[in-house]
Amino acid sequence: MDCMIRTVKFQDARAIANIYNEYIKNSVISFETEPLSLQEMQSRIVEISAHFPYYVYEQQDGEILGYCYAHLWKERDAYKHTLETTVYLSPEHKGKGIGTSLMQRLIGECCRQGYHALIACITEGNEASILMHSKLGFKQVSHFEKVGFKFGRWLGVVDYELLLVP
């Protein structure tokens, strides 16, 4: 399977929305509760990619298997050197190293651009994401209990941090 990681394009919005909406509808990995329209995803892509790294993992046939990006962690100016990361994979392509490859590219670009720290906010119990981030050098720095409510249950989140400049 020939694949490549490349910068997101506006035309990727439908594939990205399809991947993300699966998680919204069928998991607690995303705390969003309503699927996004194509237009909503297009707007998000335009806004995020105008300022921050945003990548897709594309097969040779053009199918998008996953995506990742970074965005501001908090709005205050003092936080401008810290970004939050996001990575999602097509459910049938999990466990193949795609998320790790995407995140390595994202981390490298964030380093190149001079960011200081990356934060990954992970739903408690998402062991695949916790393991991937840990292997990439992220360390758990917080645990918030019962801060989200989805599918009739309270959910916690854990924050993992990677310092790019020690």
N, C-alpha and C positions, 0 to 999 in steps of 0.2 A: 504494500500500500504506500504509494508515493504521496507525501503530505508536505505542507509548508506552513510556517507561521508567518503571517503578514499583518500589516496595519489594516484595521477595519475600514470598510468602505460603506457608504450610505446604502448601497444595494444589499448589504448583508443583514439589514434590519429584520427582514422576514424570518430568516433562518435563526437569528439570535432570539427574536421574540418567541419562536416555536420552542427553542431549547428552554428559555427562561420560563415560559408559561407552563411547561410540564412540571417544573419545580413549584410554581405557585399553586397549581391545581392539585398536585399529588404528593407534596412533601412539606415538611416544616423547615427545610433548609432556607427557604426565603420566607420572610415574615410578611411579604405582600400577600393579600388575600384575593385580589381580583386580577385576572389575566390582563396583560397590556395589549393595546391595539397596535397595529403596525405604525400608526402615526406617533403614538407615545414612545415607542422604541426608537423610531427615527429621530425624534427630538432629543432623546437621551444620548444617542450615539453622537449626534452633531455637537451637543453641549460638552460632553465629556471628552471626545476626541479632539476638540479644538484646543484643549488645554493640557491633556494628560495622555500617557501611553494607553493604547487600546489595540489589542491583537485578536485575531481569529486563527484557528487551526483548520486549514482547508485541505481536503483531499484533492488529488489530481483531477477528479471529475467535477470539482467545484463545490462539493458538499461541505458545509461547515460542521465540524465535529465538536467544537468548543470555542470559548472566547474568554478573555480576561482583560481587565483594565484596572487603572488606579484613579482615584479621585480624592478630593480634599477629605481629610478625616474629620476636621472641625472647621467652622467658618472663621474663627478669630485669626487675626494676622499672625500671632505668635506661633500658630500651628502650621504655617504655610510650608514648612519643610517636612511635614509628616503626611503621608497619604494612606488611604484605606485601599485594600486590594479586593477584587472580586474575580472569581473564576467559576465558570459553569461549563459542564460537558453534556453533550447529548447522552441521555441515560444508557443507551446501548453501547457507548464507547468508554464507559468508566473502567478504571482498573488497567488501562493500557499505557500509562505514562504520559498521556496527553496533557493532563492538568499540570504535571511537574514541568513538562517542556514549556508550556505557556507561561507558567510562573517564573521559570528561570529567565526567559526572555524579558518578562516584565521587570523582574528584579534588576537585571542587567541594565535596562534602559533607565530605570529610576536612579540607579547608581550613576550612570553616565550624565544624567540631568542634574545631579547634585542634591538629590533628596536625602534626608538624614535617617528617616525611619519609615517602616511600613507596618500597618496594623491590619490584621485579618480578624474580622468578627464572625465567629462560627457558632452555629446552633449547637448547644450542648448535646452530645450524643452522636454528632456527625463524625464518626471515627475515621472515615476515609480522608476527610479534609484535615482533621487534626493530625493524622499521621503524615500526610503530604507536607503540611506546613512545618511540622517538627523536623522532617528529613531535610527541609530547605533551610533550617537554622532558626526558624521562628520559635520564640519561647512564650509560654503562657504567662500573661501578666494580670489577668483579671478573670473573675467568674461572677456573672450576674445571674441570680436565681429568679425564675418566674417573672421575667420582664416582657414576655410576649405571650399572646393567647391566640391559638389557631387550632382548628379542628377539635374544639372542645377541651383543650388541655393547655396548661401553663408551661411555658418553655423558657429555658435559661440560655444564656450565651456566654461564650468564653472569648476573650480577646488574646490574640497572639501577636507578638511584636518581633520585627527583625530590624536591628540597627544596621544601617548601611555604612555609617561612618562611626566607628567605635569611639 
